[in-house]
Amino acid sequence: MMLIDLHTHSTASDGTLSPAELLSLAQEKGLSALALTDHDTSSGLDEFLRESKKYPGIKVVPGVEVSVKHHHFSIHVVGLFIDHSSEPLEKMLCEIRKGRNARNDLIALKLQKQDYDITIEEVNALAGGECPGRPHFASILVKKGYFSTMQEAFDKCLKRGRSGYCKRELPMPSEAIDAIHSAGGLAIWAHPMSYADADRKTINKLLKFLVSKGLDGLEAYYPLFSPEQSKCLLELAGKYSLAVSGGSDFHGVNMKNIELGTGDGNLAIPFSVYETLKEFHGNKFIS
């Protein structure tokens, strides 16, 4: 079966492989379509698209992943088939990165007050790209022996409600969806079932709200989803006439149990998902 992966991250955000290395790995694993969807930045897409010419057997999809605000928590929206030169999209991403950087400064101060030996300069140096984030803090804390794993660093220190957590300013769903549309992209709700209390009734209510703001599709295939959860999402996509996507959310060694294309070993997204998405995109943006 020809398999695809439409949710991945590179060193441009919090992944550990460069866009070129990501493509090389996709070739090694025999993937037929690959999207790069870094957090809050499109800076890896030039390399991604340039290097993709070496791999004519892989359909490449330029993308981005954006966190948006909904009540007291955030949800993620992936933009696929974007034109990353879009000025409205880049303006929004720039504002998000400013908020991210302000939060990082506060996290560093919080950690220092708790006697953790860490500086924002270390975090920025490790990140290398435009989007330092909590995974980079976690990596440094593990390296210095404060925690045994990155997951432990998050669970005990960095996730919501813990001593090192700081919230950040995020755009509203309509703002992010509009910016993705202005860049000619499809707005996809990322990993809907990974949120707390993600039962069908809750997901349906939130999905109805997002559809009213212009949402185009949702990820029905994701490593953490059970077959029953994917089935539920496919049914909801049909109910609202939405596109269906999916991906591993690959980050490299930052998420050691998730492999490109296959996730935790149970992910297998057929090429037909890419073909249907491409057709949906064409019908929406190409007259």
Buried (B, 14 or more C-beta within 10 A) or exposed (E): EBBBBBBBBBBBBBBBBBBBBBBBBBBEBEBBBBBBBBBBBBBBBBBBBEBBEEBEEBBBBBBBBBBBBBEEEBBBBBBBBBEBEBEBBBEBBEBBBEBBBEBBEBBBEBBEEEEBEBEBEBBBEBBEBBBBBBBBBBBBBBEEEBBEEBBBBBEBBBBEEEEBBBEBEBBEBBBBBBBBBBBBBBBBBBBBBBBEEBEBEBBBEBBEEBBEBBBBBBBBBBBBBEEEBBEBBBEBBEEBEBBBBBBBBBBBEBBEEBBBBBBEEEBEBBBEBBBBBBEBBEEBEEE
